């Protein structure tokens, strides 16, 4: 469930709004001229969303790496070349 509040109204109540979302299950949508700008959510909900996003990105990356390994294999090279390239790139970071 969510509540909608204009940013002007929220400006003076941000502390209390933050406390409300931190203890409840309700999020607060901040709007300006009727357009949603941001959403206040609890720290736990934010962590859950970040974790879900990370899992999704990792799954997509694994799929793309599998495609690259297959392309490398079809080109007559060893798929381990991909892993070596990743290891080298990590060493540069």
C-alpha positions as CSV (number, residue, x, y, z in Angstrom):
1,X,0.0,0.0,0.0
2,X,1.2,3.5,-0.6
3,X,0.3,7.1,0.2
4,X,0.7,10.0,-2.1
5,X,2.0,13.4,-0.7
6,X,3.2,16.5,-2.5
7,X,6.9,17.5,-2.0
8,X,5.8,20.8,-0.6
9,X,3.7,19.2,2.1
10,X,6.4,16.6,2.7
11,X,9.2,19.2,3.1
12,X,8.1,20.2,6.6
13,X,7.3,16.7,7.7
14,X,10.2,14.7,6.2
15,X,11.4,13.5,9.6
16,X,8.0,12.2,10.7
17,X,7.4,10.7,7.3
18,X,10.7,8.8,7.4
19,X,9.8,7.5,10.8
20,X,6.4,6.3,9.5
21,X,7.9,4.3,6.6
22,X,10.6,2.9,8.8
23,X,8.1,1.2,11.1
24,X,5.2,0.5,8.8
25,X,4.6,-1.3,5.5
26,X,3.3,1.7,3.7
27,X,5.5,3.6,1.2
28,X,5.1,7.3,0.4
29,X,5.1,8.6,-3.1
30,X,6.3,12.2,-3.4
31,X,4.8,14.2,-6.2
32,X,5.3,17.6,-7.7
33,X,2.5,19.0,-9.9
34,X,0.8,15.6,-9.9
35,X,3.9,13.8,-11.2
36,X,5.6,11.1,-9.0
37,X,9.2,12.1,-8.3
38,X,10.4,9.7,-5.6
39,X,9.3,7.1,-3.1
40,X,10.1,6.9,0.5
41,X,10.4,3.3,1.6
42,X,11.8,1.6,4.8
43,X,15.4,0.6,5.0
44,X,14.4,-3.0,5.0
45,X,12.3,-2.6,1.8
46,X,15.2,-0.7,0.2
47,X,17.6,-3.5,1.0
48,X,15.1,-6.1,-0.4
49,X,14.8,-4.1,-3.6
50,X,18.6,-3.7,-4.0
51,X,19.1,-7.5,-3.4
52,X,16.4,-8.4,-6.0
53,X,18.0,-6.0,-8.5
54,X,21.5,-7.4,-7.9
55,X,20.2,-11.0,-8.4
56,X,18.5,-10.0,-11.6
57,X,21.6,-8.3,-13.0
58,X,23.8,-11.2,-12.0
59,X,21.5,-13.7,-13.7
60,X,21.5,-11.5,-16.8
61,X,25.3,-11.3,-16.7
62,X,25.6,-15.1,-16.3
63,X,23.4,-15.6,-19.4
64,X,25.4,-13.2,-21.5
65,X,28.7,-14.9,-20.3
66,X,27.3,-18.2,-21.4
67,X,26.5,-16.8,-24.8
68,X,30.1,-15.4,-25.1
69,X,31.6,-18.7,-24.0
70,X,29.5,-20.5,-26.7
71,X,30.6,-17.9,-29.4
72,X,34.2,-18.4,-28.3
73,X,33.8,-22.2,-28.5
74,X,32.2,-22.0,-32.0
75,X,35.1,-19.9,-33.1
76,X,37.4,-22.8,-32.3
77,X,38.9,-21.3,-29.1
78,X,38.8,-22.6,-25.6
79,X,36.0,-21.2,-23.5
80,X,38.5,-20.8,-20.6
81,X,39.7,-17.7,-22.5
82,X,36.7,-15.9,-21.3
83,X,37.4,-16.7,-17.7
84,X,41.0,-15.7,-18.1
85,X,39.9,-12.3,-19.6
86,X,37.5,-11.7,-16.7
87,X,40.3,-12.5,-14.2
88,X,42.6,-10.1,-15.9
89,X,40.0,-7.4,-16.0
90,X,39.3,-7.8,-12.3
91,X,43.0,-7.4,-11.6
92,X,42.9,-4.0,-13.4
93,X,40.0,-2.7,-11.3
